[in-house]
């Protein structure tokens, strides 16, 4: 009886993960269209991706580093002090 429960649970988990992957990729495409990179407003060590002077996320050296960005909803960056849509 335990084998049947285990196999059923495993099967449902696999089916559920397939649906999640499809939904997640569709959501990622939608989210990418509503997001933008905002440079110059990130706190040190909180950047989303590599910068000109560092090779990975979370490696910016200073608050407000001009080449470090964070991904924000479109339109928000222009409202932030020091926010810029291009790297300096």
Secondary structure as GFF3:
##gff-version 3
##sequence-region A 1 88
A	DSSP	alpha_helix	2	33	.	.	.	ID=ss1
A	DSSP	beta_strand	35	39	.	.	.	ID=ss2
A	DSSP	beta_strand	69	73	.	.	.	ID=ss3
A	DSSP	three_ten_helix	77	79	.	.	.	ID=ss4
###
